[in-house]
Amino acid sequence: MKATETIRRSVTVRPDLDTRVRDLVAAATRHRINLDYTKALNLLAELGERWLETSKPEDREKYRDVWEKYLDYGEFEESVMDDWVELEEFRQWKLAKARQDSGSR
């Protein structure tokens, strides 16, 4: 899938997160930066996704209160994180391999 393609989804956003996203959009608008709600939400989600991939357990522990809103943090840390890191390492390997293959042509 190309980066310009989109998938339409319906999401439910907690009121406090909605306020933060709208505040980010408003701040950008005040500075004449084109950032709509969808772009702001995707930006924050992608930044969070990348943080998850590069964070250390002690970094994640600092945000236990946020984790606990959605899942059992201890269980997640002991199971999903290893799989997530391995998946990201595989993604990075595939990207590097594709760049290498396209450069050797």
Z-matrix of the N, CA and C atoms (Angstrom, degrees):
N
C 1 1.444
C 2 1.522 1 108.85
N 3 1.325 2 117.23 1 133.24
C 4 1.455 3 121.75 2 177.82
C 5 1.520 4 110.14 3 -74.97
N 6 1.325 5 116.04 4 153.09
C 7 1.465 6 121.22 5 -179.64
C 8 1.521 7 111.70 6 -62.28
N 9 1.341 8 117.62 7 -24.74
C 10 1.462 9 120.40 8 -178.51
C 11 1.523 10 112.69 9 -82.07
N 12 1.322 11 116.94 10 -15.26
C 13 1.457 12 119.96 11 177.07
C 14 1.519 13 109.21 12 -74.90
N 15 1.315 14 116.09 13 149.90
C 16 1.456 15 119.82 14 179.22
C 17 1.515 16 109.97 15 -128.25
N 18 1.313 17 114.52 16 154.60
C 19 1.452 18 122.06 17 174.17
C 20 1.515 19 105.89 18 -118.43
N 21 1.288 20 116.98 19 127.15
C 22 1.452 21 121.51 20 -178.39
C 23 1.517 22 109.05 21 -84.42
N 24 1.331 23 116.88 22 127.76
C 25 1.458 24 123.25 23 178.26
C 26 1.518 25 108.39 24 -135.19
N 27 1.279 26 114.35 25 154.83
C 28 1.453 27 120.58 26 172.83
C 29 1.517 28 106.75 27 -107.97
N 30 1.317 29 117.17 28 127.72
C 31 1.461 30 120.50 29 -179.54
C 32 1.519 31 109.81 30 -125.99
N 33 1.305 32 114.41 31 152.25
C 34 1.458 33 121.24 32 173.21
C 35 1.521 34 106.59 33 -106.24
N 36 1.320 35 115.99 34 125.47
C 37 1.456 36 121.89 35 -175.98
C 38 1.523 37 108.49 36 -114.83
N 39 1.341 38 115.43 37 133.91
C 40 1.464 39 120.00 38 176.69
C 41 1.525 40 109.62 39 -60.77
N 42 1.325 41 118.36 40 146.62
C 43 1.465 42 121.14 41 -178.09
C 44 1.534 43 113.85 42 -55.51
N 45 1.334 44 118.59 43 -39.97
C 46 1.465 45 119.13 44 -179.00
C 47 1.522 46 111.70 45 -68.21
N 48 1.327 47 117.65 46 -35.81
C 49 1.461 48 120.67 47 176.88
C 50 1.527 49 110.29 48 -70.56
N 51 1.315 50 116.42 49 -40.12
C 52 1.462 51 121.03 50 176.38
C 53 1.526 52 110.34 51 -57.24
N 54 1.307 53 117.13 52 -43.27
C 55 1.463 54 121.33 53 179.28
C 56 1.523 55 110.62 54 -62.48
N 57 1.323 56 116.67 55 -43.30
C 58 1.471 57 120.12 56 179.97
C 59 1.525 58 111.10 57 -63.89
N 60 1.340 59 117.13 58 -41.45
C 61 1.465 60 120.32 59 179.05
C 62 1.524 61 109.69 60 -64.79
N 63 1.336 62 117.05 61 -46.19
C 64 1.463 63 120.34 62 179.41
C 65 1.525 64 111.62 63 -63.21
N 66 1.330 65 117.69 64 -37.04
C 67 1.469 66 121.14 65 176.64
C 68 1.529 67 111.07 66 -63.87
N 69 1.335 68 117.11 67 -39.42
C 70 1.458 69 120.94 68 177.50
C 71 1.529 70 110.46 69 -64.24
N 72 1.327 71 116.74 70 -43.56
C 73 1.464 72 121.49 71 178.48
C 74 1.529 73 109.62 72 -61.88
N 75 1.322 74 117.47 73 -44.48
C 76 1.463 75 121.58 74 -179.60
C 77 1.531 76 111.14 75 -63.22
N 78 1.323 77 117.08 76 -42.05
C 79 1.466 78 120.72 77 179.19
C 80 1.528 79 110.26 78 -62.88
N 81 1.322 80 116.42 79 -42.78
C 82 1.463 81 119.78 80 178.41
C 83 1.520 82 110.37 81 -63.62
N 84 1.322 83 116.99 82 -43.26
C 85 1.459 84 121.73 83 -179.92
C 86 1.529 85 111.12 84 -60.52
N 87 1.332 86 116.68 85 -41.38
C 88 1.478 87 119.89 86 178.77
C 89 1.524 88 111.63 87 -59.12
N 90 1.319 89 116.23 88 -27.43
C 91 1.463 90 120.75 89 179.84
C 92 1.527 91 112.03 90 -102.65
N 93 1.333 92 115.69 91 17.92
C 94 1.472 93 124.03 92 177.74
C 95 1.532 94 112.78 93 57.57
N 96 1.318 95 114.87 94 38.09
C 97 1.467 96 121.34 95 175.00
C 98 1.523 97 107.32 96 -103.71
N 99 1.316 98 116.34 97 129.24
C 100 1.453 99 121.78 98 -177.58
C 101 1.531 100 109.77 99 -79.91
N 102 1.314 101 116.46 100 98.01
C 103 1.460 102 122.04 101 178.63
C 104 1.525 103 107.68 102 -138.19
N 105 1.336 104 116.18 103 106.46
C 106 1.457 105 118.43 104 178.42
C 107 1.533 106 109.66 105 -90.12
N 108 1.322 107 116.48 106 177.41
C 109 1.463 108 122.22 107 -175.13
C 110 1.531 109 111.39 108 -58.78
N 111 1.322 110 116.55 109 -46.41
C 112 1.463 111 120.90 110 -178.13
C 113 1.526 112 110.81 111 -62.82
N 114 1.333 113 116.72 112 -45.50
C 115 1.463 114 119.63 113 178.56
C 116 1.526 115 110.77 114 -61.78
N 117 1.329 116 117.14 115 -41.77
C 118 1.470 117 120.72 116 -179.32
C 119 1.526 118 110.73 117 -64.17
N 120 1.327 119 117.06 118 -44.43
C 121 1.458 120 120.51 119 179.69
C 122 1.530 121 110.89 120 -64.23
N 123 1.339 122 117.21 121 -42.82
C 124 1.459 123 120.93 122 177.59
C 125 1.529 124 111.26 123 -64.54
N 126 1.323 125 117.42 124 -39.50
C 127 1.457 126 121.34 125 177.92
C 128 1.523 127 110.65 126 -59.81
N 129 1.327 128 116.04 127 -49.75
C 130 1.463 129 119.89 128 -179.60
C 131 1.530 130 111.49 129 -64.73
N 132 1.319 131 116.79 130 -38.44
C 133 1.468 132 119.87 131 178.97
C 134 1.523 133 110.89 132 -65.74
N 135 1.327 134 117.05 133 -43.06
C 136 1.457 135 119.17 134 -179.41
C 137 1.522 136 111.25 135 -68.21
N 138 1.317 137 117.19 136 -40.14
C 139 1.465 138 119.47 137 176.85
C 140 1.522 139 110.29 138 -60.89
N 141 1.331 140 115.81 139 -41.91
C 142 1.457 141 119.95 140 177.93
C 143 1.509 142 112.33 141 -65.66
N 144 1.319 143 116.25 142 -39.85
C 145 1.460 144 120.18 143 178.61
C 146 1.516 145 110.03 144 -61.12
N 147 1.303 146 116.67 145 -44.81
C 148 1.462 147 119.58 146 -178.93
C 149 1.520 148 111.31 147 -69.90
N 150 1.325 149 117.28 148 -32.68
C 151 1.463 150 119.75 149 176.88
C 152 1.523 151 109.57 150 -64.10
N 153 1.323 152 115.73 151 -41.99
C 154 1.454 153 119.94 152 -179.74
C 155 1.523 154 110.61 153 -59.36
N 156 1.320 155 116.52 154 -39.34
C 157 1.457 156 121.07 155 -177.85
C 158 1.522 157 112.95 156 -71.12
N 159 1.317 158 117.84 157 -26.03
C 160 1.465 159 120.37 158 -174.09
C 161 1.526 160 113.34 159 -110.26
N 162 1.315 161 117.81 160 -5.56
C 163 1.459 162 120.79 161 -175.91
C 164 1.529 163 111.48 162 -78.65
N 165 1.303 164 114.07 163 158.85
C 166 1.460 165 121.99 164 175.22
C 167 1.528 166 108.23 165 -100.26
N 168 1.324 167 118.04 166 158.92
C 169 1.473 168 119.64 167 179.86
C 170 1.532 169 112.80 168 -53.57
N 171 1.337 170 117.32 169 -38.12
C 172 1.470 171 117.62 170 -179.44
C 173 1.534 172 111.81 171 -68.69
N 174 1.350 173 117.43 172 -29.46
C 175 1.465 174 120.48 173 175.34
C 176 1.531 175 110.41 174 -67.31
N 177 1.341 176 115.16 175 -44.29
C 178 1.466 177 119.65 176 -179.64
C 179 1.522 178 111.33 177 -66.76
N 180 1.317 179 117.25 178 -36.74
C 181 1.467 180 121.83 179 -179.91
C 182 1.532 181 111.34 180 -58.69
N 183 1.318 182 117.04 181 -33.64
C 184 1.474 183 121.30 182 -179.97
C 185 1.524 184 111.44 183 -60.91
N 186 1.317 185 117.08 184 -23.21
C 187 1.465 186 121.70 185 -178.45
C 188 1.524 187 111.91 186 -109.96
N 189 1.326 188 116.12 187 27.32
C 190 1.469 189 121.21 188 -179.55
C 191 1.530 190 111.37 189 -52.66
N 192 1.326 191 117.89 190 -38.47
C 193 1.464 192 120.59 191 -178.99
C 194 1.525 193 111.62 192 -60.74
N 195 1.315 194 117.60 193 -34.83
C 196 1.471 195 120.88 194 177.45
C 197 1.523 196 109.65 195 -72.90
N 198 1.337 197 116.98 196 -45.96
C 199 1.460 198 120.59 197 179.38
C 200 1.524 199 110.97 198 -56.47
N 201 1.324 200 115.70 199 -44.72
C 202 1.464 201 120.87 200 -174.16
C 203 1.529 202 112.78 201 -65.27
N 204 1.337 203 118.44 202 -17.09
C 205 1.472 204 120.94 203 175.25
C 206 1.526 205 110.69 204 -66.99
N 207 1.332 206 116.82 205 -25.42
C 208 1.453 207 121.17 206 -171.24
C 209 1.523 208 114.86 207 -116.79
N 210 1.347 209 117.26 208 -27.43
C 211 1.461 210 118.65 209 -174.69
C 212 1.519 211 109.89 210 -162.46
N 213 1.307 212 115.37 211 173.32
C 214 1.458 213 121.38 212 175.99
C 215 1.524 214 106.94 213 -80.21
N 216 1.333 215 116.13 214 108.26
C 217 1.463 216 121.30 215 -174.02
C 218 1.525 217 112.51 216 -58.92
N 219 1.321 218 117.58 217 -47.55
C 220 1.454 219 120.73 218 -178.39
C 221 1.517 220 112.22 219 -58.30
N 222 1.309 221 116.15 220 -45.80
C 223 1.467 222 120.72 221 179.03
C 224 1.524 223 110.51 222 -62.63
N 225 1.325 224 116.58 223 -43.95
C 226 1.462 225 121.68 224 179.43
C 227 1.530 226 110.87 225 -60.54
N 228 1.319 227 115.97 226 -48.32
C 229 1.465 228 121.33 227 -177.20
C 230 1.524 229 111.08 228 -61.55
N 231 1.333 230 116.81 229 -37.48
C 232 1.459 231 120.93 230 -176.66
C 233 1.528 232 113.98 231 -82.23
N 234 1.326 233 117.82 232 -9.69
C 235 1.455 234 118.51 233 -176.35
C 236 1.530 235 112.56 234 -127.96
N 237 1.289 236 117.11 235 -63.57
C 238 1.467 237 121.41 236 -171.74
C 239 1.527 238 112.32 237 -66.98
N 240 1.331 239 118.32 238 -38.01
C 241 1.458 240 120.24 239 -173.87
C 242 1.520 241 112.99 240 -58.91
N 243 1.312 242 118.72 241 -41.19
C 244 1.467 243 120.05 242 178.17
C 245 1.525 244 110.92 243 -61.34
N 246 1.323 245 116.56 244 -44.25
C 247 1.465 246 120.48 245 178.60
C 248 1.523 247 110.60 246 -63.69
N 249 1.332 248 116.50 247 -41.97
C 250 1.468 249 121.84 248 -178.45
C 251 1.533 250 110.52 249 -62.30
N 252 1.317 251 117.10 250 -45.43
C 253 1.463 252 121.43 251 -179.66
C 254 1.528 253 110.05 252 -64.69
N 255 1.316 254 117.32 253 -43.76
C 256 1.465 255 120.22 254 178.10
C 257 1.521 256 111.38 255 -61.94
N 258 1.335 257 117.48 256 -40.20
C 259 1.459 258 121.29 257 178.40
C 260 1.521 259 109.97 258 -63.31
N 261 1.336 260 117.91 259 -43.17
C 262 1.462 261 120.43 260 179.23
C 263 1.519 262 110.78 261 -65.42
N 264 1.327 263 118.54 262 -39.76
C 265 1.456 264 120.64 263 177.13
C 266 1.524 265 110.18 264 -61.46
N 267 1.327 266 117.14 265 -38.71
C 268 1.463 267 121.11 266 177.94
C 269 1.529 268 110.43 267 -66.35
N 270 1.340 269 117.24 268 -43.09
C 271 1.471 270 120.88 269 177.61
C 272 1.523 271 110.49 270 -58.42
N 273 1.334 272 116.34 271 -45.90
C 274 1.463 273 120.66 272 -179.46
C 275 1.531 274 110.77 273 -63.94
N 276 1.320 275 117.78 274 -40.12
C 277 1.457 276 121.44 275 178.00
C 278 1.523 277 110.25 276 -61.91
N 279 1.356 278 116.49 277 -44.34
C 280 1.465 279 120.30 278 179.53
C 281 1.524 280 110.91 279 -62.03
N 282 1.325 281 118.09 280 -42.49
C 283 1.468 282 121.13 281 178.66
C 284 1.524 283 111.06 282 -62.93
N 285 1.325 284 116.97 283 -45.79
C 286 1.461 285 120.98 284 179.65
C 287 1.530 286 110.42 285 -62.40
N 288 1.317 287 116.58 286 -42.10
C 289 1.463 288 121.38 287 179.27
C 290 1.524 289 110.49 288 -63.58
N 291 1.323 290 117.94 289 -42.83
C 292 1.466 291 121.78 290 179.39
C 293 1.527 292 110.28 291 -63.83
N 294 1.353 293 116.88 292 -41.61
C 295 1.466 294 119.79 293 177.76
C 296 1.535 295 110.28 294 -63.91
N 297 1.311 296 115.74 295 -41.80
C 298 1.465 297 120.94 296 -179.37
C 299 1.542 298 109.60 297 -63.82
N 300 1.336 299 116.05 298 -44.85
C 301 1.466 300 120.47 299 -179.11
C 302 1.527 301 111.32 300 -64.74
N 303 1.332 302 117.33 301 -39.79
C 304 1.456 303 119.96 302 -179.07
C 305 1.531 304 111.40 303 -73.57
N 306 1.324 305 117.36 304 -27.08
C 307 1.460 306 121.16 305 177.80
C 308 1.505 307 113.33 306 -77.37
N 309 1.325 308 117.22 307 -22.09
C 310 1.467 309 120.39 308 -178.08
C 311 1.529 310 112.12 309 -90.56
N 312 1.296 311 117.18 310 1.40
C 313 1.468 312 121.04 311 -179.82
C 314 1.494 313 111.39 312 -88.95
